[in-house]
Amino acid sequence: MEGQSTIPQGKRRESRLRLKVPAQLIILHGRPRVHLVDLSRSGARVYLGGQSELRAGEEGVITWLDYEAFGEVKWSRNGFAGFEFDVLLDPGIVLGTRKQVDHGLAISYEEERFMRSRDWFFGYK
């Protein structure tokens, strides 16, 4: 059919994995710790946790669990930001993230902060 889009309107191209995993963005203006709240092969949405908004167009890398991906901040508002990857993630990375979350291998941001504080207090790091 002529003039009709092959992409369904109102739907995302990639399904998203909903989660809450500690992550870190490494951008020109800092290294904010964030929560990865959803993930797809093409990008991620992060929660900034009260930190200042990010600037659309900033390039950087996001790291979580055993993974990292290069990309660009596409939007930032109301404490959340969208990060688009330069290259689609391998499906194994999305599945590997899900597996670690499902098996309880991913810890919350609060647990991570507690362990870092504890390690600092005892002189481990």
C-alpha positions in Angstrom: 0.0 0.0 0.0 1.4 3.3 -1.1 2.3 5.9 1.6 1.8 3.5 4.5 4.6 3.2 7.0 6.1 -0.3 7.6 6.6 0.6 11.3 3.4 0.3 13.4 2.4 3.7 14.7 2.5 4.1 18.5 4.7 1.1 19.0 8.4 0.8 19.8 10.7 -1.0 17.4 12.4 -2.9 20.2 10.7 -4.3 23.3 12.0 -3.0 26.6 13.1 -4.8 29.7 11.8 -3.1 32.8 14.3 -3.2 35.8 16.0 -1.2 38.4 19.7 -1.7 38.3 22.5 0.6 39.4 24.4 2.1 36.5 26.9 4.8 35.8 27.0 7.3 32.9 30.4 8.6 31.9 29.9 11.9 30.1 32.0 15.0 29.5 30.5 16.8 32.5 30.8 14.0 35.0 30.1 10.5 36.0 26.6 10.4 37.5 25.4 7.3 39.2 21.9 6.4 38.0 19.4 3.6 37.9 18.8 1.8 34.7 15.0 1.5 34.6 14.5 0.0 31.2 16.6 -1.4 28.5 16.2 -2.4 24.9 18.7 -3.2 22.1 18.5 0.5 20.9 18.7 2.4 24.2 17.9 2.8 27.8 15.9 5.0 30.2 17.7 6.0 33.4 16.5 7.6 36.6 18.8 10.4 37.8 17.8 10.2 41.5 17.6 13.9 42.2 20.7 14.8 40.3 20.6 17.6 37.8 19.2 17.0 34.4 21.5 15.9 31.6 21.9 17.7 28.3 20.5 16.3 25.2 23.2 15.6 22.7 25.9 14.7 25.3 27.8 11.6 24.2 29.2 9.1 26.6 29.1 5.5 27.8 26.7 3.8 30.2 27.9 0.9 32.3 25.8 -1.6 34.3 26.4 -5.1 35.7 29.0 -6.6 33.3 28.1 -4.5 30.3 28.7 -1.1 28.7 27.4 0.7 25.7 28.3 4.0 23.9 25.7 6.4 22.9 24.0 9.8 23.3 21.6 11.4 25.7 18.4 12.1 23.7 16.2 13.7 26.3 16.2 14.6 30.0 13.2 15.7 32.1 11.4 15.0 35.4 14.4 13.1 36.8 14.7 10.7 33.9 16.8 10.6 30.8 16.8 8.6 27.5 20.1 7.3 26.2 20.3 6.0 22.6 23.0 3.5 21.8 25.4 4.0 18.9 25.0 0.4 17.9 22.2 -2.0 18.7 23.0 -4.2 21.6 23.5 -7.9 21.0 20.3 -9.7 22.1 22.5 -11.7 24.5 23.3 -8.5 26.5 19.6 -7.8 27.1 19.0 -11.5 28.0 22.1 -11.6 30.2 20.9 -8.5 32.0 17.5 -10.1 32.6 19.0 -13.3 33.8 21.2 -11.5 36.4 18.2 -9.5 37.6 15.9 -12.5 37.7 18.5 -14.5 39.7 19.0 -11.7 42.2 22.6 -11.1 41.0 21.9 -7.4 40.5 21.8 -5.3 43.6 19.9 -2.1 44.2 21.5 1.3 44.2 20.9 1.6 48.0 22.6 -1.8 48.6 25.5 -0.7 46.5 25.9 2.6 48.4 25.7 0.7 51.7 28.5 -1.7 50.6 30.7 1.1 49.4 30.2 3.0 52.7 31.0 -0.1 54.7 34.1 -0.9 52.6 35.3 2.7 53.0 34.7 2.6 56.8 36.7 -0.6 57.2 39.4 0.6 54.8 38.8 -2.0 52.1 38.7 0.5 49.3 
